[in-house]
Amino acid sequence: MLSNNESKNKTAPILVVVMGVSGCGKTTLAQAIANHLDLTLLDADSFHSEDATKQMSAGNPLTDEQRAPWIDRICKQLHQLELQNKSCVLAYSGLKQQHRQLIFGSYHHSVGVLLEAAQALIAQRMADREEHFMSPQLLSSQIASMEPINENALEHIELLRLNAAEPIDNSLLKSIDFIGERISKVTN
């Protein structure tokens, strides 16, 4: 299997984007994948400006214009990692198709994992977590903003859909199998 230590000699770097609305478990799964495969982990939340974080903490969603510099910062970091021949796992909401195109276009080889769950489960998770800036008030806004993936002729993401209610170990195994299949396509 691929690790950043091995990627220099054996395979082209790959970007794995774990997506879903806030509270679905994307950072937890992304971290598990990155640890299992020894890949670089990025959390898109860490690229938000202080003003954006304060706005979301207050329960106010960002506009597309406010998201643009955030997306730009993420893409620049991803481009850097690919230039260094490093594979990466990114935890990223993936709400907007135009933004997904930019993120997935940051690497020559990329795959997506989408975590989906009932709103009630995600709302409970958001209420239970501590020290996260995202206000639970924004869940409905995030769900409404989530544009369907691969329903547009411009979008062709190799995508694994997972039920976020499943135990993390199950989701990790399914993700590793999916990623492994994609890596073998890149190397063959």
Helices and strands as residue ranges (DSSP letters): H 4-7, E 15-19, H 26-37, E 40-43, G 44-47, H 50-57, H 64-83, E 88-91, H 97-104, E 110-116, H 119-128, G 136-138, H 139-145, E 159-163, H 168-187
